[in-house]
Amino acid sequence: MNVRFYIDPETRMPHIYRHGVDEDEVEDVLRKPTDGLPAAPEKEVMKKQSAFPPGWDEDRVRRVLAHYEEQTEEEAVAEDEAAVEDKTQTLMRVPAELVPAVRELIAKRKR
């Protein structure tokens, strides 16, 4: 998955921080965008739903979703461009069938 973040010119940090969200949270939600989220009616299903990813809750998911729902197209483009320019990370294409193995390796590295 190729996730890029808009760098806020004021803080020189990812804009998502203003929403109380970090990069890992965004990537977690985007990997499994329907995990723990209701179809509808929202409040009724949300009360019944408890299958959030480990470490996640309804508030955290809502913050990540709010970020992307409120993001302007210009902010999204700027976020993409900033990610490409980030020299601390590498973007690469990985065949879809290898993604689970790559994620597993990254998870082991983070531990």
C-alpha positions in Angstrom: 0.0 0.0 0.0 1.3 3.4 -0.9 0.2 6.0 1.7 1.4 9.5 1.5 0.8 12.3 4.0 0.3 16.0 3.6 3.0 17.9 5.4 1.5 20.9 7.2 3.6 23.9 6.2 3.1 25.5 9.6 4.3 22.5 11.7 6.3 20.7 9.0 4.7 17.5 10.4 2.0 15.3 8.8 -1.3 17.1 8.8 -3.0 14.1 10.4 -1.4 15.0 13.7 -3.8 17.9 14.0 -6.5 15.2 14.2 -4.8 13.1 16.9 -3.9 10.4 14.4 -0.5 9.0 13.4 0.8 7.3 10.3 0.5 3.8 11.7 -3.2 4.4 12.6 -3.9 5.6 9.1 -2.2 2.6 7.5 -4.0 0.2 9.8 -7.4 1.6 8.8 -6.6 1.7 5.1 -5.4 -1.9 5.1 -8.7 -3.1 6.4 -11.2 -0.2 5.9 -14.3 -2.2 6.9 -13.0 -3.9 10.0 -15.0 -2.7 12.9 -17.1 -0.3 10.9 -20.8 -0.5 10.6 -22.7 -0.7 7.3 -25.9 1.1 8.6 -27.8 2.3 10.5 -24.5 3.6 12.0 -25.3 4.0 15.7 -27.3 0.8 16.0 -24.7 -1.4 14.3 -21.8 0.4 16.0 -23.2 -0.6 19.4 -23.2 -4.2 18.3 -19.9 -4.1 16.5 -16.8 -5.0 18.6 -14.4 -6.4 16.0 -11.9 -3.6 15.9 -8.2 -4.3 15.2 -6.0 -4.7 18.3 -5.5 -1.4 19.9 -8.3 0.3 18.1 -11.6 1.6 19.2 -14.5 3.5 17.6 -13.1 6.9 18.4 -9.7 6.1 16.8 -11.3 4.8 13.6 -13.6 7.8 13.4 -10.6 10.2 13.7 -8.8 8.5 10.8 -11.9 8.5 8.7 -12.6 12.2 9.5 -9.2 13.1 8.4 -9.6 11.7 4.9 -13.3 12.8 4.6 -12.3 16.4 5.5 -9.2 16.5 3.4 -9.3 18.7 0.3 -8.0 17.5 -3.0 -5.1 19.9 -2.7 -4.2 18.5 0.7 -4.3 15.0 -0.6 -2.1 15.9 -3.6 0.4 17.7 -1.3 0.4 14.7 1.1 1.2 12.4 -1.9 4.0 14.7 -3.1 5.5 15.1 0.3 5.7 11.3 0.7 7.5 10.9 -2.5 10.1 13.5 -1.4 10.6 11.9 2.0 14.1 10.5 2.0 13.5 8.4 5.2 11.2 6.0 3.4 11.1 4.1 0.2 8.1 3.6 -2.1 8.1 0.4 -4.2 5.8 -1.9 -6.1 5.2 -5.3 -4.6 3.3 -8.0 -6.3 -0.1 -8.4 -4.5 0.5 -12.0 -3.5 3.7 -10.9 -1.6 2.1 -8.1 0.4 1.2 -10.4 3.4 4.8 -11.6 3.6 6.2 -8.1 3.4 3.8 -6.8 6.1 4.8 -9.7 8.3 8.5 -8.8 7.9 7.8 -5.2 8.7 5.8 -6.1 11.8 8.7 -8.3 13.0 11.1 -5.4 12.4 9.0 -3.0 14.4 8.9 -5.3 17.5 
